[in-house]
Amino acid sequence: MFKITKRAAEQIIDSAEKSDMDGSPLRIATRQAEDGSIEYTMGFDAHRDGDTQIVSEGVDIIFDDASKGLLQGATMDFVEYEAGDFRFIFLNPNDPHFVPPEESQGH
């Protein structure tokens, strides 16, 4: 199933508190582009009939049936993309353009 990292959870919880959406679930929606890649949108939203609801790292997450299959086995993280530029990223084996991150060589 879909999961988020502790770092992503901390950012989501902080964002919810700052926008007075504390307690609202995070909706993640996906769309498959023409080239097969997966595009993501997210925001705080109310639960709707037919939604799948999970809890990962203490965050309530909801998505519709169309997104459920595309999110299967994926992980969302919050990383420093470039110096000072922090972003949510999706590590998703369902995306044909997905390249797994290299394992750290440090011991």
DADA-V585584 format. One line per field, one symbol per residue. burial: I if it has 16 or more other ideal C-beta (glycine too) atoms within 10 Angstrom, else O. A space follows every 50 residues. Layout:
# DADA-V585584
burial: ???
This chain:
# DADA-V585584
burial: OIIIIOOIIOIIOOOIOOOOOOOIIIIIIIOOOOOOOIOIOIOIOOOOOO IOOOOIIOIIIIIOOOIOOIIOOIIIIIOOOOOOOOOIOIIIOIIOOOOO OOOOOOO
